[in-house]
Amino acid sequence: MRLQDLDVIVTAPPAPGWGGRYWILVKVTTDTGITGWGECYASSVGPEAMKHVIRDVFERHMQGENPENIELMFRRAYSSGFTQRPDLTVMGAFSGLEIACWDILGKDRDRPVYALLGGRMNDRIRAYTYLYPLPRHNLTEFWTSPEQAAECAAEMVACGYTAVKFDPAGPYTIRGGHMPAMSDISLSVAFCKAIREAVGDRADLLFGTHGQFNTAGAIRLGQALEPFAPLWFEEPTPPDMIEDMARVARSVRIPVATGERMTTKAEFGAVLRAGAAEILQPALGRAGGIWEMKKVAAMAEVFNAQVAPHLYAGPVEWAANIHLAASIPNLLLLESIETPFHDQLINGSIRVESGFVYPPTAPGLGIDVDEDLARSNPYTGDDLHLQMQEAPCDYANGNAFQGGAPASEG
């Protein structure tokens, strides 16, 4: 069995667009006619350029190869161009293709992917959700309203979720780490207070940031949130500032989580060695794929750290996350996004049930991809999957940043 053909589909979720502006799906077919699906998470170049990168990685390192030889193909891609160091774009391309290889191998052997990764460790996987506006909420006002966030949190807990994530302390700027405005700290405290009062001890609070603070600012904010006992303080400093993140971890009594913007064991290993985080959040469509993150999970075991796969993409990456999560002993949580489009794109083949995900028993990733639906929703914009703002933090008028892909009314 050899990898033979590749197709790349860039699909755009309809409004309000949870999961980013577009998702890059790859369809790989073998010479025996088996098809595997993967997803490349985000990219630092536009989707049309990324298509060419994905095809180059496939043709240069994978086409004609036995899909079993994942280690060999990874080393080829990792070493490409005399590098042997993390490259977000190349690894983003390889990751989606690698996921497709596992889907192929599972289908060929009539076994779910986790059965090929050491078997099923977790019969059910605890999921969490980001707090998104409810139908009755205003898409603009929601992001700075502790009251609306608390209403959403209470509803999510009623649905069975035992952890909810929110990130009111923007903005995320291209300028690197900044000192938060006092109004941002106050708003963050208000969010934690309102949500904690709404859910009590029925759910963990996951406080998100996106690496937007300098070290002192992250410590100020984190210490202000300590009374509400969040489960984690996510990516408090930029991802390339590992030693500074470790300073935050030593100064704040909230576990630090990081990883959505990192790739390969090289970067995650540096985080573990520095003591910068207790919780790793790999995005499997960027981090090197399923096998590479299985290695990272094993490394994390040695440091008594846990894994919480990240998701701000489509359901194919989610399925890959689920199979990794099912196979590791140090799983903490699994991020999930529930929208009609996510569900329809895989024909409801995996769903969150009362706050938990049950690993599929069908072969491969266990998903039924609606290829026609993916193709009928092409991305036609010019923006990247996620983008940071250029304007600096506003210390006079406050900050109401809605994330890297603001919601649209549609």
C-alpha positions in Angstrom: 0.0 0.0 0.0 1.4 3.4 -1.1 0.3 7.0 -0.7 -0.8 8.1 -4.2 -3.1 11.0 -4.5 -3.8 14.3 -2.6 -6.7 16.7 -2.7 -6.8 19.9 -0.5 -10.2 21.5 0.3 -10.4 24.9 2.0 -13.9 25.2 3.6 -15.4 28.2 5.4 -17.8 27.7 8.3 -20.9 29.9 7.9 -21.7 32.7 10.3 -21.0 33.3 13.1 -17.9 31.3 12.2 -16.8 29.6 15.3 -13.6 27.7 14.6 -11.9 30.4 12.5 -12.4 31.8 9.1 -11.5 28.6 7.2 -10.5 25.0 7.7 -7.9 23.3 5.5 -8.9 19.6 4.9 -6.7 17.1 3.1 -7.9 14.0 1.4 -5.2 11.4 0.7 -5.8 8.2 -1.3 -3.6 5.1 -1.6 -2.9 2.9 -4.6 -5.3 0.4 -3.0 -8.2 2.9 -3.0 -8.3 3.7 0.7 -9.0 7.4 1.5 -7.8 9.2 4.6 -8.8 12.6 5.9 -6.7 15.1 7.8 -6.7 18.8 8.8 -4.0 21.3 8.8 -4.6 23.8 11.6 -4.3 27.5 10.6 -1.2 28.7 8.9 1.0 31.8 8.8 0.4 32.1 5.0 -2.9 32.4 3.1 -4.8 29.2 2.2 -3.9 29.3 -1.5 -0.2 29.5 -0.7 -0.7 26.8 2.0 -2.2 24.5 -0.6 1.1 24.6 -2.5 3.1 24.0 0.7 0.9 21.0 1.6 1.3 19.6 -1.9 5.1 20.1 -1.9 5.4 18.4 1.5 3.3 15.5 0.2 5.1 15.1 -3.1 8.6 15.6 -1.7 8.3 13.5 1.5 5.3 11.2 1.4 4.0 10.3 -2.1 4.8 6.7 -3.0 5.6 5.9 0.7 3.9 3.2 2.8 1.6 5.1 5.2 2.9 2.9 8.0 6.3 4.7 7.8 5.1 7.8 9.7 8.4 8.2 11.7 10.4 8.2 8.4 8.1 10.7 6.8 8.2 13.0 9.8 12.0 12.9 9.8 12.1 13.8 6.2 9.8 16.8 6.7 11.5 17.9 9.9 14.9 17.8 8.2 13.7 19.4 5.0 16.0 22.1 3.7 18.8 21.2 6.1 16.7 22.4 9.1 15.9 19.8 11.8 14.1 22.5 13.8 10.5 23.4 14.3 8.8 25.1 11.3 5.1 26.0 11.9 4.2 26.1 8.2 5.9 22.9 7.1 4.8 21.1 10.3 1.3 22.4 9.8 1.2 20.9 6.3 2.8 17.6 7.5 0.4 17.3 10.5 -2.7 17.2 8.5 -1.2 14.7 6.1 0.0 12.6 9.0 -3.5 12.5 10.5 -4.7 11.2 7.1 -2.2 8.4 7.2 -3.5 7.2 10.5 -7.1 7.3 9.1 -5.8 5.2 6.2 -4.1 2.7 8.5 -7.1 2.3 10.7 -9.4 1.7 7.8 -6.9 -0.8 6.3 -6.8 -2.8 9.5 -10.5 -2.2 10.4 -9.5 -0.7 13.7 -10.0 2.8 15.3 -6.8 4.9 15.3 -6.4 4.7 19.1 -6.2 0.9 18.9 -3.0 1.4 16.9 -1.6 3.9 19.5 -1.5 1.4 22.4 -5.2 0.9 22.8 -8.0 2.8 24.6 -7.0 4.1 28.0 -10.1 6.3 28.4 -13.6 5.0 27.8 -15.0 8.5 27.9 -13.2 11.9 27.5 -14.1 15.0 29.6 -14.8 17.8 27.2 -14.9 21.6 27.7 -16.3 24.4 25.7 -15.5 28.0 25.0 -18.3 30.4 26.0 -20.0 31.5 22.8 -22.9 33.9 22.7 -26.3 32.3 23.1 -29.0 33.1 20.5 -30.4 35.8 22.7 -27.1 37.6 23.2 -25.6 40.4 21.1 -22.5 39.3 19.2 -20.7 42.5 20.0 -21.7 43.1 23.6 -21.1 39.5 24.7 -17.4 39.6 24.9 -17.3 42.3 27.6 -20.4 41.3 29.5 -19.8 39.2 32.7 -23.5 38.8 33.1 -24.0 37.2 29.6 -20.9 35.1 30.0 -22.3 33.8 33.3 -25.7 33.0 31.6 -23.9 31.0 28.9 -21.7 29.2 31.5 -24.8 28.1 33.4 -26.4 26.8 30.3 -23.3 24.9 29.3 -23.2 23.3 32.7 -26.8 22.4 32.3 -25.8 20.6 29.1 -23.3 18.5 31.1 -20.0 20.4 30.6 -17.8 20.5 33.7 -15.4 23.1 32.4 -15.8 26.4 30.5 -13.2 28.7 28.9 -13.3 32.4 28.3 -10.8 35.2 27.6 -11.9 38.7 28.4 -8.5 40.3 28.9 -7.6 41.2 25.3 -6.3 42.7 23.0 -4.0 40.3 21.1 -1.6 42.6 19.3 1.3 42.2 17.0 3.4 44.3 19.4 4.3 41.4 21.7 3.7 41.3 25.4 2.0 44.4 27.0 1.0 45.4 30.5 -2.8 44.9 30.8 -4.9 48.0 31.4 -6.3 48.2 34.9 -9.8 48.0 33.3 -8.8 44.7 31.7 -7.8 43.3 35.0 -11.1 44.5 36.6 -13.1 43.1 33.7 -11.4 39.7 34.0 -12.1 39.6 37.7 -15.7 40.5 37.1 -16.0 37.6 34.5 -14.5 35.1 37.0 -16.7 36.3 39.8 -19.9 36.2 37.7 -19.2 32.8 36.2 -18.1 31.2 39.5 -21.3 32.4 41.1 -23.3 31.0 38.2 -21.7 27.5 38.2 -20.4 27.1 41.8 -18.2 24.1 42.0 -20.0 22.2 39.2 -17.5 23.4 36.7 -13.9 24.4 36.3 -13.0 27.9 35.0 -10.4 28.0 32.2 -9.0 31.5 31.9 -7.7 32.0 28.4 -5.2 34.6 27.1 -3.3 34.4 23.9 0.2 35.3 24.9 -0.6 39.0 25.0 1.1 40.0 28.2 4.6 40.8 29.4 5.8 38.8 32.3 5.0 41.4 35.0 1.6 42.1 33.5 0.7 38.4 33.4 1.7 38.0 37.0 -0.5 41.0 38.0 -3.5 39.6 36.2 -3.0 36.0 37.4 -2.7 37.0 41.0 -5.9 39.0 40.7 -7.7 35.9 39.5 -6.4 33.5 42.2 -9.4 33.8 44.5 -11.7 32.2 41.9 -9.5 29.1 41.5 -9.3 28.7 37.8 -8.1 25.4 36.6 -5.6 27.1 34.2 -4.1 30.4 33.1 -3.6 29.9 29.4 -0.6 31.1 27.5 0.0 34.2 29.7 3.1 35.3 27.8 4.1 35.0 24.1 4.9 31.4 23.1 8.5 32.1 22.3 9.2 33.4 25.9 9.4 30.1 27.7 11.6 31.2 30.6 9.3 34.2 31.1 6.3 31.9 31.2 8.1 29.8 33.8 8.5 33.0 35.9 4.7 33.4 35.7 4.2 29.8 36.7 6.3 30.3 39.8 4.5 33.5 40.8 0.9 32.7 40.2 -1.1 30.0 42.1 -3.0 28.9 39.0 -1.6 26.1 36.7 -0.2 27.5 33.5 -1.4 25.9 30.2 0.2 26.4 26.8 0.8 24.8 23.4 -1.8 25.8 20.7 0.9 27.7 18.8 3.7 25.2 19.4 5.0 22.4 17.2 7.0 19.2 17.7 8.5 17.7 20.7 11.4 20.2 20.5 9.2 23.1 21.6 7.0 21.1 24.1 10.1 19.6 25.6 11.6 23.0 26.3 8.3 24.0 28.1 8.5 20.9 30.3 12.2 21.4 31.1 11.7 25.0 32.1 8.7 24.2 34.3 6.8 26.8 32.3 3.5 24.8 32.2 1.7 22.0 34.0 -0.8 21.5 31.1 0.1 21.1 27.4 -2.4 22.1 24.7 -1.3 20.7 21.4 -3.3 21.4 18.2 -2.7 18.2 16.4 -3.1 19.8 12.9 -0.1 22.0 13.6 2.0 20.3 16.3 3.4 17.5 14.2 0.5 15.1 14.1 -0.8 12.2 16.2 2.4 10.2 16.6 4.5 13.2 17.5 2.0 14.3 20.2 1.8 10.8 21.5 5.6 11.2 22.2 4.9 14.6 23.8 2.3 13.0 26.1 4.8 10.4 27.2 7.4 13.2 27.9 4.7 15.0 29.9 4.1 11.9 32.1 7.7 12.1 33.2 7.2 15.7 34.4 3.8 14.8 36.0 2.1 17.2 33.5 -1.2 16.7 31.7 -2.5 17.1 28.2 -5.5 19.0 27.0 -5.7 19.0 23.2 -6.6 22.4 21.7 -9.3 23.0 19.1 -10.1 26.1 17.1 -10.6 24.4 13.8 -12.9 21.9 12.2 -14.1 18.4 13.2 -11.3 16.4 11.4 -8.7 17.8 13.8 -11.1 17.3 16.6 -11.4 13.6 15.7 -7.6 13.3 15.7 -7.5 14.9 19.1 -10.1 12.4 20.4 -8.0 9.4 19.3 -4.9 10.8 21.0 -6.9 11.6 24.1 -8.4 8.1 24.2 -4.9 6.6 24.2 -3.0 8.5 26.9 -3.1 8.2 30.7 -2.3 11.9 31.5 -5.3 13.4 29.7 -6.9 16.4 31.4 -9.5 17.8 29.1 -10.5 17.9 25.4 -11.7 21.1 23.7 -14.8 20.8 21.7 -16.8 23.1 19.4 -20.5 22.4 18.8 -22.0 24.1 15.8 -24.4 22.7 13.2 -21.6 23.0 10.5 -19.1 21.0 12.6 -21.7 18.3 13.1 -22.9 18.2 9.5 -19.4 18.1 8.1 -18.8 14.7 9.7 -22.5 13.6 9.5 -22.9 13.5 13.3 -20.4 10.6 13.5 -18.9 12.0 16.8 -20.7 14.2 19.2 -20.4 15.6 22.8 -22.8 13.7 25.0 -23.6 15.4 28.4 -20.2 17.0 28.6 -18.2 13.9 27.5 -17.0 12.4 24.2 -17.0 8.6 23.7 -14.2 7.4 21.4 -15.6 6.1 18.1 -15.3 2.4 17.4 -15.5 2.7 13.6 -12.3 2.2 11.6 -9.7 5.0 11.2 -10.7 8.4 12.7 -14.3 7.1 12.9 -15.8 10.0 11.0 -17.9 10.2 7.9 -16.8 13.4 6.0 -19.4 15.1 3.9 -17.1 16.1 1.0 -19.8 17.8 -1.0 -20.6 20.1 2.0 -17.0 20.9 2.4 -16.6 21.8 -1.3 -19.8 23.8 -1.4 -18.6 26.3 1.3 -15.3 27.6 -0.2 -13.4 30.3 1.5 -13.3 33.5 -0.6 -11.8 36.0 1.8 -8.3 37.5 2.0 -7.8 37.2 5.8 -5.9 34.4 7.5 -7.6 31.8 9.7 -6.8 34.0 12.7 -5.2 37.4 12.9 -3.8 39.7 15.6 -4.6 43.4 15.7 -2.1 46.1 15.0 -3.5 48.7 17.3 -1.9 48.7 20.8 -3.7 48.2 24.1 -6.2 51.1 24.8 -5.5 52.3 28.3 -8.1 55.2 28.1 -11.2 53.6 26.5 -10.9 49.9 27.3 -10.5 46.9 25.1 -13.3 44.9 23.5 -11.3 42.5 21.3 -13.4 39.6 20.0 -10.5 37.3 19.1 -8.6 36.6 15.9 -11.6 35.8 13.8 -14.5 38.1 15.0 -18.0 36.6 14.8 -20.2 37.8 11.9 -23.9 38.0 11.8 -24.0 36.3 8.5 
